[in-house]
Amino acid sequence: MKLDKLFQSLLLTIAVMVFISTPTRSEEARENVEGELSPVTVGKSTFNDTLAVTDKEFAHSKSSVLSPSNRKPRHQESQFLGSLGRVKSDEASKKISQLSEIESTSQSAELLVQSPASLSEVVQVTRVQANRTDKGVEVILQTTQGEQLQITNRSAENNFIADIPNAQLRLPNGNGFTFRSQKPVTGIAEITVTNLDANTIRVTVVGEIGVPVVELFDGDEGLIIGLTPATTAMQPPQQPQPEQPTSETPQEQPSAQQDEPIELVVTGEQDGYRVLDTSSATRTDTPLRDIPQSIQVIPQQVIKDQQATRLTDVLKNAPGVVVGSRSPRDPLNVINIRGFDAFTDTLLNGVQDRSIGSVGFGSNIERVEVLKGPSSVLFGQGGLGGKVNLVTKQPLRDPFYFVETSVGSYNSYSGAIDLSGPLNDSKTVLYRLNASAGTNESFIDFYDQQQYLIAPTVSWQISDRTKLTLEASYSLAEGPYDFGIPAQGSVLPNPNGVIIPRNRSFSEPDLNNASNGAFRIGYNFEHRFSENWQARSVFQTSLFHLRRNILAPFGLRDDLRTIDRGIEDFNYDENAYNLDNYVVGKLTTGSIKHELVAGFNLSRTDSNTNDFFSDTTPLDIFNPVYGNITENFLPDFNYESRQQQLGFYLQDQITLAENLKVLLGGRYDIANGKFKDLLNQTSDFTQAEAFSPRVGIVYQPIKPISLYASYNRSFNQGASAFGAGTPQPERGTQYEIGVKADLTQRLAATLAFYDLTRTNLPTSDPNDPRLTILVGEQRSRGIEFDISGEILPGWNIIAGYAYTDAVITEDNDLPVGNQLNNVPRHALNLWTTYEIQSGSLKGLGFGVGAFYYGNRQADITNTVELPSYVRTDAAIYYKRDNYRAAINIKNLFDTDYFVSAQNLNRIIPGDPLTIQGTISWEF
């Protein structure tokens, strides 16, 4: 790699970071209102849940819920809040307390309303309501522990801001949702209730001309916040009117607000770059900071800002994840996690789905979660490095329509729609439909690919405790394979020529066609027995098919300029069925709290492989002449296989103290495989049993810091799609320690140290090279650091660093100490954006990123090394109302680099400079 390219990238990154921070610093003298008062203004939400409450409905709810008989005012707080609503606090407006300052802030005489007697339990608010009153509007935070909700507050300009520590918003449609009401009454512009962090709820009330007057009440439903607009509070009391004669009928005065609905908007997307929690790691609603595992979530906002259209493009934001032994331009998304292959370690909404690696990423994906390390306790057999979980977009309660079109370099064109809303008046049946289509060429000769997706989803809220979701999708990718170029003439010198052009294809213009398609359908059934117990049943079917008729290069001859080739007519079908049933429950034993997950998983995968092969004419790599093809097809192989797995698992998340948590889990699996060679009329059957434990501990010396350690085991039956399984499963062991930190209210980081060991790997028998024995061993040790969130209002970042030392530790064929291929020791990713927050240029944003990968081995024998490189990306976008336009530039400095290698004859070059323009519209 040339140093000048590295310096250019780093200088550009530093310059942009300085530029985008300058206007923000100039605002420090003023109150940081926009960034803090609008927790969900970074990006337009894609989940809107609107509920209209008319005056008639309010009258009923007021009589039954908000009547004085079942609520009592907090007199001390009401008096304090009411007076505070009329006085602008200059001190409070100068600085917004960070999470690390909560303890000291809560003791401030200016901010303390009522010190909580105990912070031993996080109170969950399960619903938010807003209703009109004679004075204005009341906001109800529904919870059975309303009296435990304490408030610290301040005012800034026309805004009242209240933070509720030791509380978490858990609305019924999902985790971490945000409540928003636009203009509920005259004098109040907006009410927002959101999770400020994992243990704090923030209530923001924006007044139109002044700070509203606030009163607090404790009711049967929870904490009630009464809001009186400043305009109403400042009006003098009405004088008594003279009594009208009884013979006159008083005229009815029209009510300005009669039957005018209050719009309540629930935002389901975690806008911005930071995500507080995920349920896939533990199958419970657990904040990330309380899980003893390194987990990184790449949210929708990052995907949108980078215009990432491939799974490998998204995963470049996750340290420790790199492109595996395939071209990133192929439909096959082969990746390595922590040094080990993770091609089949993919999940769809928390359910195993191997076909995602072949055809899986599309416009219906809401976010991507990377679970580092083994996850066998919950998901059964799989690799040791980690798993990738794709979370799809879910139906919305209110009409939502989204249209996007994109055009870019190399004749790249695409379009997508996203439609959602209710199917009945009561909004108990909802739908969502995602569809997209695209076509693109490449700098590679004869490359032309098309991709299609349609994904409908329907959810039915059968009752307040029962919900059923039906989801289906069909995705198709058609186009050629990218086989790269030989090492001699690319990363190594070739005596016959200086260099092989990187755009050269050694296939044929009309003989490199592949079709990857997957049809998926399934259900997700949830039932809540009580507040503490619920059950879920998930079933998913994936029908995958691969058809390819290709001419592929194999190896260079001794003259180092002639490459042998072959033609393949290949068919592969895989039908996978996965059923998962489990129960989640909460209970206590004395002062110790438990959250249990118990269930069983049953899966089956049937596959059929049929291949015909023919040698054909070789090709001169420096002076290719295409079209001279010979064919002599012969059957190569024809396999059938069935793999089945039955697993029982139990997990307990134990809270010994508020700052000390333990995770214990175990799973017992029975896995078998049947294999038939239809050409040779042979068969094979293997069965393995395995127990996989999981132990973890989290200690929080102070609230923003979580120290954790974990021990995990994994297993993999080792059955190949094209061959028989091994008699004993591959086993994996992981030790990991780390620290998670909430650096500010919106910025979090994780530092992890890990040690992974794979055993029972097949290697040749020294007494009979024709046989294999299971004594091979590989080890990966490393350090990972990631940081994501909002540095300052409008300034977002997602970045990471990974040091990975993955080597062979025992083998009869390969030297001990060899590095695993396609695994750089050092990798760095940085992406940052800034969006102007106010003024005439509000909505204008900029993004820049640098991605560095160190030297990597091209093959397991360590004979060829791929050079290190740094690639720089950039973006500029503009958002106005419901419109968004963006230009994304990838590989800004047109750096020549090699992204991966399949073997010494297939070194994969990276994409050159490409430009993509996108326009989208929400309505």
ROROVEX-6255 format. One record per residue (C-alpha): x, y, z. Coordinates in steps of 0.1 Angstrom, whole numbers, padded with zeros to 4 digits, always signed. Example, Ala and Ser with C-alpha at 12.3 -4.5 7.8 and 13.67 -1.06 7.14 Angstrom:
REM residues 2
+0123-0045+0078;+0137-0011+0071;
This chain:
REM residues 923
+0000+0000+0000;+0013+0034-0009;+0018+0057+0021;+0006+0088+0002;-0028+0071-0002;-0030+0064+0035;-0020+0100+0044;-0046+0114+0019;-0074+0094+0036;-0064+0102+0071;-0059+0139+0064;-0094+0141+0047;-0110+0123+0077;-0093+0146+0102;-0102+0177+0081;-0139+0167+0079;-0140+0160+0116;-0126+0194+0125;-0149+0211+0100;-0180+0195+0113;-0171+0201+0149;-0164+0238+0144;-0200+0251+0140;-0211+0230+0170;-0185+0245+0193;-0197+0279+0184;-0231+0270+0198;-0218+0259+0232;-0227+0293+0248;-0263+0286+0240;-0286+0259+0253;-0282+0226+0235;-0319+0224+0228;-0322+0208+0194;-0300+0178+0200;-0313+0171+0235;-0349+0180+0232;-0355+0159+0201;-0340+0125+0209;-0354+0110+0176;-0347+0138+0152;-0316+0123+0137;-0332+0107+0106;-0368+0102+0098;-0384+0074+0117;-0399+0045+0097;-0423+0033+0125;-0453+0055+0132;-0480+0043+0155;-0508+0069+0156;-0538+0068+0180;-0566+0094+0178;-0583+0103+0211;-0614+0125+0207;-0629+0146+0234;-0657+0121+0238;-0632+0093+0244;-0613+0115+0268;-0644+0123+0288;-0649+0086+0294;-0612+0079+0302;-0612+0109+0326;-0641+0096+0346;-0627+0062+0349;-0590+0068+0351;-0582+0103+0359;-0608+0111+0384;-0596+0128+0417;-0606+0098+0437;-0579+0076+0422;-0551+0100+0420;-0532+0122+0445;-0511+0152+0437;-0474+0154+0446;-0478+0187+0464;-0442+0195+0469;-0432+0185+0434;-0463+0203+0419;-0454+0235+0436;-0418+0233+0425;-0425+0223+0390;-0452+0250+0386;-0429+0278+0396;-0401+0264+0376;-0423+0264+0346;-0424+0302+0347;-0387+0309+0354;-0360+0304+0328;-0330+0287+0344;-0298+0301+0328;-0276+0277+0347;-0295+0246+0336;-0295+0258+0300;-0258+0260+0298;-0250+0223+0301;-0269+0191+0298;-0258+0164+0323;-0242+0133+0309;-0249+0099+0322;-0216+0098+0340;-0228+0129+0359;-0262+0117+0369;-0252+0109+0405;-0238+0144+0412;-0266+0160+0392;-0293+0143+0412;-0279+0159+0444;-0280+0194+0429;-0302+0218+0449;-0314+0233+0416;-0324+0200+0399;-0334+0177+0427;-0372+0173+0429;-0375+0142+0450;-0345+0119+0457;-0354+0083+0452;-0352+0063+0483;-0340+0033+0465;-0326+0027+0430;-0326-0010+0433;-0351-0017+0405;-0357-0003+0370;-0394+0006+0367;-0409-0003+0333;-0434+0020+0317;-0456-0001+0295;-0478+0025+0279;-0480+0063+0274;-0513+0082+0270;-0521+0118+0264;-0556+0133+0271;-0570+0168+0271;-0581+0185+0303;-0598+0218+0311;-0563+0232+0317;-0545+0216+0288;-0533+0180+0285;-0523+0152+0308;-0496+0126+0300;-0499+0093+0317;-0469+0070+0322;-0486+0037+0328;-0469+0014+0353;-0478-0004+0384;-0449+0013+0402;-0458+0049+0395;-0450+0061+0430;-0414+0050+0425;-0409+0073+0395;-0389+0103+0406;-0381+0133+0384;-0352+0156+0379;-0361+0185+0357;-0350+0218+0341;-0363+0243+0316;-0347+0257+0285;-0362+0286+0265;-0398+0274+0259;-0391+0238+0268;-0397+0217+0299;-0374+0187+0302;-0378+0160+0328;-0355+0130+0333;-0369+0100+0352;-0339+0078+0364;-0342+0041+0370;-0370+0038+0345;-0373+0023+0311;-0399+0027+0283;-0414-0006+0271;-0443+0001+0248;-0463-0029+0236;-0451-0027+0200;-0414-0034+0208;-0384-0023+0227;-0372+0013+0233;-0400+0029+0214;-0406+0067+0215;-0439+0084+0222;-0446+0117+0204;-0476+0139+0203;-0476+0168+0178;-0496+0199+0189;-0519+0182+0213;-0535+0215+0224;-0530+0252+0217;-0499+0264+0234;-0480+0231+0233;-0461+0223+0201;-0449+0188+0210;-0446+0162+0237;-0420+0135+0235;-0413+0106+0258;-0382+0085+0250;-0355+0063+0265;-0326+0086+0271;-0304+0056+0280;-0308+0021+0293;-0321+0034+0327;-0335+0068+0321;-0367+0081+0305;-0368+0117+0292;-0400+0137+0289;-0398+0168+0267;-0426+0194+0264;-0421+0221+0238;-0442+0252+0245;-0452+0276+0217;-0446+0309+0235;-0434+0298+0270;-0426+0269+0294;-0458+0250+0303;-0468+0248+0340;-0465+0213+0353;-0483+0193+0380;-0476+0158+0391;-0501+0132+0403;-0500+0096+0414;-0529+0076+0399;-0539+0040+0396;-0525+0039+0361;-0491+0054+0370;-0474+0088+0370;-0496+0116+0356;-0480+0148+0343;-0505+0177+0340;-0495+0203+0315;-0510+0238+0313;-0498+0259+0283;-0482+0292+0292;-0509+0311+0273;-0536+0295+0296;-0516+0300+0328;-0511+0337+0322;-0547+0344+0315;-0565+0363+0344;-0593+0344+0361;-0626+0350+0344;-0650+0374+0362;-0685+0360+0371;-0710+0368+0344;-0744+0383+0353;-0771+0357+0356;-0792+0354+0325;-0830+0354+0328;-0843+0319+0331;-0867+0324+0302;-0838+0328+0278;-0821+0298+0263;-0783+0302+0264;-0766+0300+0231;-0742+0271+0227;-0707+0283+0221;-0688+0261+0196;-0658+0245+0211;-0626+0251+0192;-0613+0217+0202;-0645+0196+0200;-0638+0162+0186;-0604+0173+0175;-0581+0143+0177;-0548+0143+0195;-0522+0126+0174;-0499+0103+0193;-0470+0091+0173;-0450+0061+0185;-0416+0058+0169;-0403+0023+0167;-0369+0029+0151;-0339+0037+0172;-0329+0067+0152;-0292+0075+0152;-0261+0054+0155;-0266+0040+0190;-0289+0011+0199;-0296+0004+0236;-0307-0032+0235;-0314-0063+0215;-0334-0095+0222;-0315-0119+0199;-0285-0124+0223;-0306-0136+0253;-0342-0138+0239;-0351-0113+0266;-0355-0076+0267;-0320-0070+0281;-0299-0038+0276;-0267-0044+0258;-0247-0032+0288;-0261-0061+0309;-0251-0089+0285;-0217-0105+0291;-0209-0107+0253;-0196-0084+0227;-0225-0074+0205;-0226-0047+0178;-0258-0035+0162;-0256-0016+0128;-0288+0004+0127;-0309+0015+0098;-0295+0051+0099;-0259+0038+0092;-0272+0016+0064;-0291+0046+0049;-0262+0070+0053;-0237+0047+0036;-0262+0034+0010;-0250-0001+0018;-0267-0025-0007;-0248-0057+0002;-0244-0075+0035;-0206-0073+0032;-0209-0035+0028;-0229-0033+0061;-0206-0056+0080;-0175-0035+0073;-0187-0014+0102;-0182-0043+0126;-0146-0048+0138;-0135-0084+0136;-0157-0091+0106;-0141-0093+0071;-0149-0106+0036;-0141-0143+0033;-0130-0164+0004;-0155-0150-0022;-0159-0118-0041;-0181-0093-0024;-0198-0088-0058;-0211-0124-0057;-0245-0132-0042;-0226-0154-0018;-0219-0133+0013;-0189-0153+0027;-0176-0136+0058;-0151-0143+0086;-0158-0134+0122;-0129-0133+0146;-0108-0153+0121;-0132-0182+0115;-0156-0187+0086;-0192-0177+0094;-0209-0183+0060;-0237-0205+0074;-0238-0187+0108;-0267-0164+0099;-0300-0157+0116;-0332-0141+0104;-0351-0125+0132;-0333-0148+0156;-0339-0180+0137;-0312-0200+0120;-0313-0196+0082;-0283-0207+0062;-0296-0193+0029;-0291-0157+0040;-0254-0161+0032;-0265-0168-0004;-0295-0145-0009;-0305-0125+0022;-0299-0088+0023;-0325-0065+0009;-0346-0034+0014;-0367-0052+0041;-0338-0053+0066;-0342-0029+0095;-0309-0035+0112;-0280-0060+0114;-0268-0075+0146;-0234-0091+0151;-0232-0115+0180;-0195-0122+0187;-0184-0156+0199;-0204-0189+0201;-0242-0188+0206;-0249-0225+0207;-0270-0223+0239;-0298-0205+0221;-0292-0214+0185;-0276-0249+0184;-0248-0259+0162;-0227-0233+0144;-0193-0217+0141;-0172-0203+0169;-0165-0168+0156;-0200-0155+0159;-0234-0150+0142;-0251-0124+0121;-0287-0117+0128;-0308-0098+0102;-0339-0080+0117;-0367-0073+0092;-0390-0043+0091;-0423-0049+0109;-0459-0036+0102;-0468-0001+0114;-0501+0010+0129;-0504+0041+0107;-0502+0045+0069;-0466+0048+0058;-0453+0049+0023;-0417+0051+0011;-0403+0053-0024;-0366+0053-0034;-0347+0053-0066;-0310+0051-0072;-0286+0054-0101;-0248+0050-0101;-0216+0041-0118;-0214+0011-0142;-0250+0013-0152;-0263+0007-0117;-0301+0013-0114;-0324+0003-0085;-0358+0012-0070;-0376+0002-0038;-0409+0007-0021;-0419+0003+0015;-0457+0003+0023;-0473-0002+0057;-0505+0005+0077;-0536-0010+0092;-0560-0034+0074;-0590-0027+0097;-0604+0002+0116;-0594-0011+0150;-0558-0014+0138;-0554-0049+0151;-0544-0063+0117;-0514-0045+0101;-0494-0051+0070;-0460-0042+0055;-0448-0047+0020;-0412-0042+0009;-0402-0047-0028;-0371-0038-0047;-0354-0044-0080;-0320-0035-0093;-0295-0041-0121;-0258-0033-0122;-0227-0039-0142;-0191-0037-0129;-0156-0029-0138;-0152-0066-0144;-0156-0076-0180;-0189-0093-0190;-0205-0086-0156;-0242-0079-0154;-0263-0087-0123;-0300-0083-0114;-0316-0086-0080;-0352-0087-0070;-0371-0089-0036;-0407-0089-0025;-0414-0093+0012;-0450-0091+0026;-0457-0092+0064;-0490-0093+0082;-0495-0090+0120;-0527-0097+0140;-0531-0084+0175;-0555-0111+0185;-0559-0097+0220;-0539-0074+0243;-0519-0105+0253;-0517-0124+0220;-0501-0116+0187;-0495-0135+0155;-0472-0124+0127;-0470-0140+0093;-0439-0132+0072;-0428-0142+0038;-0402-0132+0012;-0388-0141-0022;-0354-0129-0032;-0336-0136-0064;-0301-0127-0077;-0291-0135-0113;-0257-0129-0128;-0221-0141-0133;-0195-0152-0107;-0164-0131-0101;-0134-0154-0101;-0107-0128-0098;-0073-0131-0113;-0042-0153-0106;-0016-0143-0080;+0012-0144-0106;+0005-0111-0124;-0014-0094-0096;+0002-0096-0061;+0032-0115-0075;+0053-0107-0106;+0048-0127-0138;+0077-0131-0162;+0053-0129-0192;+0039-0095-0185;+0039-0066-0161;+0004-0070-0146;-0029-0086-0154;-0057-0060-0159;-0079-0061-0129;-0111-0060-0150;-0101-0091-0169;-0125-0121-0169;-0112-0156-0177;-0147-0169-0182;-0168-0164-0214;-0192-0136-0222;-0222-0159-0226;-0212-0187-0203;-0212-0174-0168;-0247-0174-0155;-0260-0182-0121;-0294-0179-0104;-0297-0178-0066;-0333-0177-0052;-0348-0182-0018;-0385-0183-0007;-0391-0180+0030;-0423-0182+0050;-0430-0185+0087;-0449-0173+0117;-0442-0158+0151;-0468-0164+0177;-0465-0146+0211;-0488-0149+0241;-0483-0132+0275;-0498-0151+0304;-0491-0123+0329;-0468-0094+0333;-0439-0118+0342;-0446-0148+0319;-0449-0152+0282;-0445-0179+0255;-0434-0177+0219;-0435-0202+0190;-0416-0194+0159;-0416-0215+0127;-0397-0207+0095;-0393-0225+0062;-0366-0216+0037;-0366-0230+0002;-0333-0222-0015;-0323-0230-0051;-0291-0224-0070;-0287-0229-0107;-0254-0221-0125;-0240-0228-0159;-0206-0213-0158;-0171-0215-0173;-0146-0211-0145;-0108-0208-0144;-0088-0233-0124;-0050-0230-0124;-0021-0216-0143;+0001-0239-0163;+0039-0240-0160;+0043-0212-0186;+0024-0189-0161;+0004-0174-0189;-0021-0201-0199;-0049-0209-0175;-0070-0241-0176;-0107-0238-0175;-0138-0260-0170;-0175-0258-0176;-0200-0267-0148;-0237-0274-0150;-0247-0273-0113;-0280-0276-0095;-0285-0273-0058;-0317-0273-0038;-0320-0269+0000;-0352-0270+0020;-0348-0259+0057;-0374-0261+0084;-0369-0246+0119;-0393-0247+0148;-0384-0229+0181;-0407-0228+0212;-0397-0212+0244;-0410-0196+0276;-0397-0164+0293;-0405-0158+0329;-0395-0136+0358;-0394-0147+0394;-0376-0139+0426;-0360-0161+0453;-0356-0138+0483;-0338-0107+0471;-0324-0124+0440;-0342-0119+0407;-0343-0144+0379;-0353-0141+0343;-0356-0176+0328;-0357-0188+0292;-0366-0224+0286;-0374-0241+0253;-0367-0266+0226;-0357-0263+0190;-0363-0287+0161;-0347-0282+0127;-0343-0302+0095;-0325-0295+0063;-0329-0315+0031;-0305-0309+0002;-0299-0323-0033;-0269-0316-0054;-0264-0325-0090;-0233-0315-0110;-0220-0321-0146;-0185-0311-0155;-0165-0307-0188;-0130-0296-0195;-0127-0269-0222;-0101-0249-0240;-0075-0229-0219;-0070-0192-0222;-0040-0168-0226;-0043-0145-0196;-0024-0117-0213;-0040-0120-0248;-0073-0138-0243;-0093-0150-0273;-0129-0158-0263;-0154-0180-0281;-0134-0211-0288;-0153-0236-0266;-0153-0274-0265;-0177-0294-0243;-0177-0330-0231;-0200-0331-0201;-0198-0360-0176;-0216-0365-0143;-0194-0352-0115;-0214-0360-0084;-0250-0364-0073;-0257-0362-0035;-0287-0362-0012;-0285-0353+0025;-0307-0347+0055;-0295-0330+0086;-0317-0329+0118;-0312-0314+0151;-0332-0315+0184;-0321-0292+0212;-0333-0284+0247;-0320-0253+0264;-0323-0234+0297;-0310-0200+0306;-0311-0179+0337;-0303-0142+0340;-0297-0137+0377;-0296-0103+0393;-0277-0107+0426;-0276-0069+0431;-0284-0039+0410;-0248-0038+0398;-0240-0075+0398;-0256-0099+0373;-0249-0135+0363;-0259-0154+0331;-0261-0192+0333;-0272-0213+0304;-0269-0248+0289;-0281-0267+0259;-0283-0304+0250;-0284-0313+0214;-0289-0345+0193;-0278-0339+0157;-0276-0365+0129;-0270-0365+0092;-0279-0389+0065;-0259-0388+0033;-0264-0406-0001;-0240-0407-0030;-0264-0415-0059;-0236-0420-0085;-0216-0445-0065;-0247-0459-0046;-0232-0454-0012;-0246-0439+0020;-0235-0427+0053;-0251-0418+0087;-0236-0399+0116;-0251-0388+0149;-0236-0367+0176;-0247-0355+0210;-0233-0324+0226;-0238-0302+0257;-0230-0265+0253;-0227-0244+0285;-0227-0207+0289;-0215-0187+0319;-0212-0149+0322;-0209-0122+0348;-0215-0084+0346;-0203-0061+0373;-0210-0023+0372;-0188-0004+0396;-0206+0028+0385;-0237+0030+0363;-0220+0039+0330;-0194+0011+0332;-0200-0026+0328;-0172-0051+0334;-0179-0086+0321;-0164-0120+0316;-0178-0151+0299;-0171-0187+0290;-0189-0204+0261;-0188-0237+0243;-0200-0244+0207;-0204-0275+0185;-0208-0281+0148;-0217-0315+0134;-0193-0309+0105;-0216-0322+0077;-0210-0306+0044;-0236-0299+0018;-0215-0319-0007;-0201-0346+0015;-0206-0369+0045;-0204-0357+0080;-0177-0364+0105;-0183-0390+0133;-0177-0365+0160;-0187-0328+0160;-0162-0299+0159;-0160-0283+0193;-0152-0247+0202;-0143-0229+0234;-0143-0192+0241;-0130-0171+0270;-0138-0134+0268;-0135-0104+0291;-0144-0068+0283;-0158-0035+0294;-0188-0016+0281;-0190+0021+0287;-0217+0048+0282;-0193+0077+0275;-0222+0101+0273;-0259+0099+0271;-0257+0091+0234;-0223+0076+0229;-0212+0041+0240;-0181+0019+0235;-0171-0017+0240;-0136-0032+0245;-0133-0070+0244;-0104-0095+0248;-0111-0130+0236;-0094-0164+0232;-0111-0190+0208;-0101-0226+0201;-0115-0249+0175;-0109-0287+0180;-0118-0319+0163;-0109-0305+0129;-0103-0332+0102;-0067-0337+0091;-0049-0366+0073;-0040-0397+0091;-0002-0400+0092;-0005-0438+0090;-0029-0437+0059;-0031-0404+0040;-0063-0416+0024;-0080-0413+0057;-0087-0384+0080;-0086-0381+0118;-0100-0354+0141;-0070-0339+0157;-0067-0306+0139;-0068-0275+0160;-0070-0237+0153;-0068-0208+0177;-0078-0171+0175;-0069-0145+0200;-0077-0108+0197;-0088-0074+0208;-0118-0056+0196;-0129-0020+0202;-0160-0003+0189;-0177+0030+0195;-0210+0043+0182;-0235+0071+0188;-0237+0108+0188;-0207+0129+0198;-0225+0162+0196;-0259+0172+0182;-0259+0162+0145;-0224+0146+0147;-0226+0107+0146;-0199+0081+0145;-0195+0044+0142;-0159+0031+0144;-0138+0002+0156;-0105-0016+0157;-0097-0053+0156;-0065-0071+0163;-0069-0108+0152;-0042-0135+0156;-0057-0166+0140;-0033-0195+0135;-0031-0233+0131;-0021-0249+0164;-0022-0286+0154;-0024-0303+0120;-0008-0332+0102;-0008-0315+0068;+0000-0279+0074;+0027-0262+0095;+0018-0252+0130;+0018-0215+0133;+0004-0208+0098;-0020-0178+0097;-0056-0185+0087;-0063-0170+0053;-0082-0138+0046;-0077-0126+0082;-0058-0094+0087;-0040-0089+0120;-0051-0053+0121;-0083-0037+0108;-0098-0003+0114;-0131+0011+0104;-0143+0047+0108;-0175+0064+0096;-0187+0097+0107;-0215+0121+0096;-0226+0156+0105;-0260+0171+0098;-0265+0209+0101;-0291+0214+0128;-0305+0248+0122;-0306+0277+0098;-0312+0279+0062;-0290+0248+0056;-0307+0226+0081;-0309+0191+0068;-0277+0193+0049;-0253+0165+0059;-0218+0152+0052;-0202+0118+0058;-0167+0105+0054;-0151+0071+0063;-0118+0053+0062;-0115+0015+0062;-0081-0001+0067;-0071-0038+0065;-0037-0051+0071;-0017-0078+0053;-0036-0111+0049;-0027-0146+0037;-0042-0156+0004;-0042-0193+0012;-0038-0216+0042;-0003-0226+0031;+0008-0190+0036;+0026-0188+0002;+0010-0155-0010;+0002-0124+0011;-0024-0098+0001;-0011-0063+0007;-0027-0039+0032;-0049-0011+0020;-0071+0018+0031;-0102+0028+0013;-0120+0061+0018;-0157+0067+0013;-0177+0099+0014;-0213+0111+0012;-0233+0143+0010;-0271+0144+0016;-0299+0168+0021;-0332+0162+0039;-0362+0184+0037;-0396+0175+0051;-0403+0140+0036;-0376+0142+0009;-0341+0130+0010;-0314+0132-0017;-0279+0118-0013;-0247+0112-0033;-0224+0084-0020;-0188+0080-0032;-0170+0048-0025;-0132+0045-0028;-0129+0082-0031;-0092+0081-0041;-0096+0052-0066;-0072+0030-0046;-0061-0003-0062;-0065-0031-0037;-0073-0068-0033;-0102-0075-0009;-0099-0113-0006;-0087-0145-0022;-0103-0179-0028;-0070-0195-0037;-0038-0187-0055;-0056-0186-0089;-0085-0164-0077;-0073-0132-0061;-0103-0108-0059;-0097-0071-0066;-0117-0044-0049;-0141-0020-0065;-0126+0012-0080;-0141+0047-0076;-0179+0045-0078;-0206+0071-0074;-0242+0065-0064;-0271+0090-0063;-0303+0083-0044;-0336+0101-0040;-0363+0090-0016;-0397+0102-0005;-0418+0094+0025;-0455+0102+0026;
